[in-house]
Amino acid sequence: MDNALGDPSFTYSEVGATKGPLPDGYRRFRLRRRIGHGRALFVHAGAEILAYRMQKGTGIFREASTPTAEPGTRLTVRLGFGPLAITAPCRVVYVLDESDRCGFAYGTLPGHPEIGEELFAVEYDPADDTVYGLVTAFSRNAAWYARIGGPVVRLIQRFIAGKYIDALPTEAQT
């Protein structure tokens, strides 16, 4: 599979920017919520994220070219309802595999109604053994129907981000 960072098919130039300060010119979003405690939960939740549990748990996952996220993986999500739903193509930009952070980010490809990148991760705080689910994103509208949706689209994004974190295992499930 080719290197995601060098792929010219991304619809934005700031590929990988969810690793640091989010770029100007986009709506920026970050949701970080406690899901429990313990290294075992962190490891379990990290594996679940890499297996697309956040997307599957919200019902938007359609398919991926690999069983777990890796740089270059192509995946599609289905946004909307019934006949109004669209298939949105993405590609994994990078995978986090750090001692206290695990997850992946994907970026939008042509045909996606948005332009930007989204990070799905779990973080472990060794100071107090707390585990957090994290969604960080920057985006702007690409399709005319996303532009018309304006504030409603942003509300839906925030709602879905909460559902992503809800889809993660909690300490009661480990």
Buried (B, 14 or more C-beta within 10 A) or exposed (E): EEEBEEBEEBBBEBBBBBEEEBBEEBBBBEBEBEBBBBEEBBBBBBBBBBBBBBBBBBEBBBEBEBEBBBBBBBBBBBBBEEEEEBEBBBBBBBBBEEEEBBBBBBBBBEBBBBBBBBBBBBBBEEEEEBBBBBBBBBBBBBBEEBEEBEEEBBEEBEEBBBBBBBBBBBBEEB
